[in-house]
Amino acid sequence: MAYTMAQGVFQVFRRRLSLQDAIKFTNILPAGIRALFVAEWNPEEEVRPFGDRETMIDEVRQLRPDHNFSTDNSISEVAAALRKHVDEQLLDETLATFPRGAMEFWKV
């Protein structure tokens, strides 16, 4: 359950980044989380804009929908877990260079 939810959250975020920004983001991730972030990635996919939280949570739930039990707070829950495993200052500094909405996405 946690794996699918985390992968869904990372995919939703990744779809909103340019290739360059996605690479910057992976550079601050530990190896295991980095692998989850890039799994099943199509870098040629069109970049989407950040939207409201509910719409993006619905998108999280679209990953393996028959086996996805992501919560209504899935993005915030993954953000809290992520922040325990990365340098938070570096995360925030990196997010500040991304499109509007990136910083808000990773708020707990």
GILIN-V643107 format. One record per pair of residues at least 24 apart in sequence whose ideal C-beta (glycine too) atoms are under 10 Angstrom apart, sorted by the first residue. I is the first residue (numbers start at 1). J is the second residue. Records with the same first field share a line. If there is no record, write none. Layout:
I = J  J
This chain:
1 = 67  68  69  70  71
2 = 69  70  74  77  78  81
3 = 36  64
4 = 60  61  63  64  65  67  68  69  70  74
5 = 60  61  63  68  69  70  71  74  75  77  78  81
6 = 33  36  37  60  70  74  77  78  81  82
7 = 36  37  39  40  60  63  64  68  78
8 = 56  57  59  60  61  62  63  64  65  68  70  74  75  78
9 = 36  37  56  57  59  60  63  70  74  75  76  77  78  79  81  82  105  106
10 = 34  36  37  38  39  41  60  63  78  82
11 = 36  37  39  40  41  45  59  60  62  63
12 = 48  50  51  55  56  57  58  59  60  61  62  63  74  75  78  105
13 = 37  50  56  60  75  78  79  82  98  101  102  105  106
14 = 38  39  40  41  42  43  45  47  48
15 = 41  42  45  46  47  48  49  50  56  59
16 = 47  48  49  50  51  56  98  99  101  102  105
17 = 43  47  48  50  98  99  102
18 = 43  47  98  99
19 = 43  44  45  47
20 = 97
21 = 47  94  95  97  98  99  102
22 = 47  98
24 = 94  95  97  98
25 = 91  94  95  98  102  106
27 = 90  94
28 = 82  86  87  88  90  91  93  94  95
29 = 82  85  86  91
30 = 82  85  86
32 = 85
33 = 78  81  82  85  86
37 = 82
47 = 99
49 = 99  100  101
50 = 98  99  100  101  102  103  104  105
51 = 101
52 = 101
53 = 104  105  107
56 = 101  105
73 = 108
75 = 104  105  106  107  108
76 = 105  106  107  108
77 = 108
78 = 105  106  108
79 = 105  106  107  108
80 = 106  107  108
81 = 108
82 = 106  108
83 = 107  108
